[in-house]
Structures are given as structure tokens and as C-alpha cells.
Amino acid sequence: MCLSTDLDTLRRILSMRLVFEGGSGWVSRELIDVLEDYLMERLPVMINDLVEPLGLEASILSDSGCNIFPEEEACNQLVIAELYASEADKPLVYVLYRLIKGENTFEFYLYKIVEKPD
């Protein structure tokens, strides 16, 4: 099965960026933890809401990015979504988001979209 939507359109639709920078106190660290928890809880709903009009479904992988894309330099910072055509059993593309979390910084953004190799 092939993807009927081009990758540039998918990039535009799935592009999101969340950035927080604050002081190095406990309040900033707590806010970063809350941001991460909420984002990871809502991300599947957000992505599915964006791709359903295209006849696609998304699934967030719980596996480590390094297990799936070990060749990626930032594999330990990847959050990976698989996009499927409705009722398909194999993904068409992988959507890679990068989550960078530090003492007083949090950044989440679309890293790249990778077509599933045959």
C-alpha cells in the first residue's frame, strides 16, 4: 500500500514545536515534568486528529527510538509515531519527534518523517 499524501504535506500537518526555558529551580523542573506527562498523554489524540481526514491512523510506539532507529544520532531522544492507512496492518511512514529535556529546558519538535523501507 502506498501513501496518497506527499511527505511535504504530512510535514506541514504534523509539524509542532513546544519550547520552555526557565530558571534552574524546582518550579521549572516540576513544570517540565508536567509538560512532558501531558504531552505524552495527549500526543496520540493530537496526531490522530490531524491525520484522520487523510484516511490515516497513528500509533505512538512505546519502544525506545534506539531500538527502532539505531542509526539516528539522537535516537535516545526520539518519540516515534507510525502512520497507517485505515485498517492496514503495516505502517506507511514513521513520524519522528525529538524531545530534549534538561534541568531547565524542554523542547519537542518534528524531527523528520521516514518512509517505511520495503
Secondary structure as a PSIPRED ss2 file (coil, helix, strand):
# PSIPRED VFORMAT (PSIPRED V4.0)

   1 M C   1.000  0.000  0.000
   2 C C   1.000  0.000  0.000
   3 L C   1.000  0.000  0.000
   4 S C   1.000  0.000  0.000
   5 T C   1.000  0.000  0.000
   6 D C   1.000  0.000  0.000
   7 L H   0.000  1.000  0.000
   8 D H   0.000  1.000  0.000
   9 T H   0.000  1.000  0.000
  10 L H   0.000  1.000  0.000
  11 R H   0.000  1.000  0.000
  12 R H   0.000  1.000  0.000
  13 I H   0.000  1.000  0.000
  14 L H   0.000  1.000  0.000
  15 S C   1.000  0.000  0.000
  16 M C   1.000  0.000  0.000
  17 R E   0.000  0.000  1.000
  18 L E   0.000  0.000  1.000
  19 V E   0.000  0.000  1.000
  20 F E   0.000  0.000  1.000
  21 E E   0.000  0.000  1.000
  22 G C   1.000  0.000  0.000
  23 G C   1.000  0.000  0.000
  24 S C   1.000  0.000  0.000
  25 G C   1.000  0.000  0.000
  26 W H   0.000  1.000  0.000
  27 V H   0.000  1.000  0.000
  28 S H   0.000  1.000  0.000
  29 R H   0.000  1.000  0.000
  30 E H   0.000  1.000  0.000
  31 L H   0.000  1.000  0.000
  32 I H   0.000  1.000  0.000
  33 D H   0.000  1.000  0.000
  34 V H   0.000  1.000  0.000
  35 L H   0.000  1.000  0.000
  36 E H   0.000  1.000  0.000
  37 D H   0.000  1.000  0.000
  38 Y H   0.000  1.000  0.000
  39 L H   0.000  1.000  0.000
  40 M H   0.000  1.000  0.000
  41 E H   0.000  1.000  0.000
  42 R H   0.000  1.000  0.000
  43 L H   0.000  1.000  0.000
  44 P H   0.000  1.000  0.000
  45 V H   0.000  1.000  0.000
  46 M H   0.000  1.000  0.000
  47 I H   0.000  1.000  0.000
  48 N H   0.000  1.000  0.000
  49 D H   0.000  1.000  0.000
  50 L H   0.000  1.000  0.000
  51 V H   0.000  1.000  0.000
  52 E H   0.000  1.000  0.000
  53 P H   0.000  1.000  0.000
  54 L H   0.000  1.000  0.000
  55 G C   1.000  0.000  0.000
  56 L E   0.000  0.000  1.000
  57 E E   0.000  0.000  1.000
  58 A E   0.000  0.000  1.000
  59 S E   0.000  0.000  1.000
  60 I E   0.000  0.000  1.000
  61 L C   1.000  0.000  0.000
  62 S C   1.000  0.000  0.000
  63 D C   1.000  0.000  0.000
  64 S C   1.000  0.000  0.000
  65 G H   0.000  1.000  0.000
  66 C H   0.000  1.000  0.000
  67 N H   0.000  1.000  0.000
  68 I H   0.000  1.000  0.000
  69 F C   1.000  0.000  0.000
  70 P C   1.000  0.000  0.000
  71 E C   1.000  0.000  0.000
  72 E C   1.000  0.000  0.000
  73 E C   1.000  0.000  0.000
  74 A C   1.000  0.000  0.000
  75 C H   0.000  1.000  0.000
  76 N H   0.000  1.000  0.000
  77 Q H   0.000  1.000  0.000
  78 L E   0.000  0.000  1.000
  79 V E   0.000  0.000  1.000
  80 I E   0.000  0.000  1.000
  81 A E   0.000  0.000  1.000
  82 E E   0.000  0.000  1.000
  83 L E   0.000  0.000  1.000
  84 Y E   0.000  0.000  1.000
  85 A E   0.000  0.000  1.000
  86 S C   1.000  0.000  0.000
  87 E C   1.000  0.000  0.000
  88 A C   1.000  0.000  0.000
  89 D C   1.000  0.000  0.000
  90 K C   1.000  0.000  0.000
  91 P C   1.000  0.000  0.000
  92 L C   1.000  0.000  0.000
  93 V E   0.000  0.000  1.000
  94 Y E   0.000  0.000  1.000
  95 V E   0.000  0.000  1.000
  96 L E   0.000  0.000  1.000
  97 Y E   0.000  0.000  1.000
  98 R E   0.000  0.000  1.000
  99 L E   0.000  0.000  1.000
 100 I E   0.000  0.000  1.000
 101 K E   0.000  0.000  1.000
 102 G C   1.000  0.000  0.000
 103 E C   1.000  0.000  0.000
 104 N C   1.000  0.000  0.000
 105 T E   0.000  0.000  1.000
 106 F E   0.000  0.000  1.000
 107 E E   0.000  0.000  1.000
 108 F E   0.000  0.000  1.000
 109 Y E   0.000  0.000  1.000
 110 L E   0.000  0.000  1.000
 111 Y E   0.000  0.000  1.000
 112 K E   0.000  0.000  1.000
 113 I E   0.000  0.000  1.000
 114 V E   0.000  0.000  1.000
 115 E E   0.000  0.000  1.000
 116 K C   1.000  0.000  0.000
 117 P C   1.000  0.000  0.000
 118 D C   1.000  0.000  0.000
